[in-house]
Amino acid sequence: MSGSATRVPQARREAWWARAARAVWRYVRRAPGTFIWLAILLVTTQVIRHVDPATADRILQRRSTNLHHLQVSPARVLATSALWIAGGGWLSYFALYNLFHVPAERWLGTLRWLSVAVLAHVGATYLSEGVLGWAIHRGLAAPKAVYTLDYGVSYALAGVVGVLTYLIVRLWRYLYLAGVLAVYLFGLFRSRDYTGIGHLSAVLIGLACYPLTRERPGEFDPVASGRALLRRLRSRLRPRQG
């Protein structure tokens, strides 16, 4: 009897770790595109962190979606510019991807989610760089601005933030949309540059992707979700009888 009693706690510990691993795997595999993207961003972030500044600048300039590269090699820079992080650390983007990309990919499916991200990334890049090109032509910006460094994942993220509007139940949908527009309009007002235009354009492109959301099952009610979470927490914290 004593031998069997000592084996029970060990079995429970193994089962706990196994359950945790399965839960993580279930979470990740429901949004494979998001986590593959995050894995690539982790690698590229480490590359930039471990090379000297001059090398880092050459790497990023090569992948910049500036006016010059959009004329000579648009497909290459549009693809590779979305594999590097501009501003902020990887952990902050890990949080943002889990907050926005994960629910969007689960809801829309990987293909539709990726379509929204690509449309926002490409569309906002051309719109913002088009404004910059107009400013150069009008003499409002220096000619060397055609080589401006422009890369990162924020346009794709903004597009997904926009399309998630249609996942939220109607009462909260309008509050969410008002908050999103306020954030990006304030960003444009504060920066007053082509990147601010790009971010706002990406949100609007995400909103224009409404046809991709039709007939997609599911909706998100923040109040109901919060109450369900509280019930689960209370049930786990409640003292067990016996």
N, C-alpha and C positions, 0 to 999 in steps of 0.2 A: 504493500500500500504506500509506503513512504517513497518508493521509487517512482510510482505513477504520479504522486502528488508533486514531486519536484519537476516533472516534465511538463506539467500544465502551464506554469508561467512562461517557460521558454517558447512553448507552442503559441501562446497568446502574443508574445513579443514578435515572433516571426509573422504571425497573421496580421498584426498591426502594420508592420512595414510592407508586407505584401499588399494590403488594402490601400495603403498610401501610394505605393508605386502604381497600382492599377488605376487609382483615381487620377493621378497625374497624367498617365498615358491616355486615359479616356478624354481628359480635358484637351490635351495637345492634338490628338488625332481628329477631333471634331473641327479643328481649324488648321489643317496642315500647311496651307500657304502662308499664313501669318507667321508660324513658327519657323518655317524654312527661311523666310525673309529675315526674321530676327536673328537666326543663326548666321546668315551671311553678313548682316550688319555688325554682329559681334566680332567676326573675323576682320572685316575691313576697319572697324574701330581700333582693334588691336594693332593692325598694320600701321595706321596713322600715328598711333601712340608710341610706337617703337622705332620709327624712323626719324631722321633729323628734319628740321623745319623745311629746308630747301627741297628735300626729296618729297616730303608731304605736299608741298605746294605744287611740285611738278605732277604728282599723281592726281591731285584734285583738278588742276588746270586741264589735264588731259581728258577729264570726265565732265567738264563744265558744259552746261547747256547755254553757253553764251551765243551771241549773234553770229560770231565767226564759225563756231562749230556746228550750229544749226544750218549753216549754209553748205559746209563741206562734208559733214558726217553726222547728219541728224539722227539716224537710227541708232548708231553706236552710242552717242552721248545721252540720248533719251533713255536708253536701257541702263547704261552704267552709272548715270548720275543718281539713280534711285537706289544704289547699293552702298551709299555713304551717308553718314549723319552730319548735318550742318548745324552746329550749335546744340548744346545740351549733351548729356552723357547717354550711354547705351541703356542704363537702368531707367532713365526717365522715359525713353522711347519704349522700353519693355512694358512699363506701366500704361503708356498711352495706347500701345498696340493691343494690350489685353482689355483696355476699357472700350476701344472703338473697333479695331479691326476684327478681334475675335467674335464679338456678337454679330458683326456684319457678315463675316464669312459663314458663320453657322446659319444665319437667317437666309442669306441669298444663295448660298452654295459657293464653292471656290471659284467657278468660272465667272459668275455674275459679279461677285465681290472683286475679283481681279479686273474685270472690265471697268468697273467704276473707278478703281484706283488708277488704272492706266489712262482712262479718259481724262480724269482730273489732272494727273501728272503731265500728260502731253498737252492737253488743252490750255491749262493755266500757264505752262511754260511758254507756249507760243503767244498767248495773249499778253503776258507780262513783258516778254522780250519784244513783242511788236510795239508796245507802248514805249519801251526804251529806244527802239529803232526810230520811231516817230520823233522822240525827243532829240535824238542825235541829228536827224535830218533837219529839224527846226532850229538847231543851234542851242537847244536847252540842256544838252548833255555833251560831254567831250567825246570826240571820235574814238578815243581809246576805250570807251565804255563797251565797244563790241567784244572786248576780251574780259568783261566782268566775270568774276567767279560766281557760278550759279550751279548748285548741286544740292542733293538732299531728298528727303522723303516727305517733307511737310505738305507739299501740294496734294500728293496721293492721300495723306492722312486727312487733310481738310475735306477732300471729296467724300471720303467715307463718313466723316463726321456729318456732312450734309445729308447723305442718303439715309443715314440712320433715323432721320426725322420721321420717316414713314413706318418705322417699327414701333414707335411710341403711340400709346393710345391717345385719342384726339384731344382730350382736355390738357394733357401734359405736353402734347406734341407742339402746340403753339408757344408754350413757355420755353420749351427746349429750343425751338427755332429762333425765338426772339433773343435768347441768350447767346446762341451761336453767332447770329448776325451782329449782335452788339460787340462780341469779342473780336470778330474779324474786321468790323468797321472801325473799332477803336485802334486795332493794329495798323490799319491803313492810315488813319488820321495821325497816329503817333510817328510812323516811319515815313510816310509820304514818299514812298519809292516804289519801284516796280515789283519788289517781292510782296509788299502789302497788297498790290493789285492782284498778284498771282494767287495769294492765299484766298482773297475774297472771290476771285474767279473760280477757284477750285471748289469752294463751298457751293457756289451757284451751279457749277457743272454737276456736283453730286446731287443737288436738288432736281436738276433736269433729268437725272437718271431714274425718275419715277417709273417709267415703263418697265424697267428691270425688276421692280419690286411687286408688280401686279401678280396676284394669285400666289404669293409666297406666304406660307402659313406662319402663324405665331404673331404675338404682339407683346410689348413690354409695358407693364403698368408699374411705375416706381412705388406707388403706395402699397399695392398688393404684394409686390416683391419684398418691400421692407417689412411688412407685417408677417409674411411667411418666414423671413429670416429671423425675426424676433421670436416667433413660435419655436423654431428649431433650436435657437440658443437657449430658450427657457426650458425646453424639454431635456436638453443635455445637461444643464446646470441644476435641474431639480434633483434633490436628494432621492436616491433609490431606496425603496422599502426593503427591509431584510438584509 
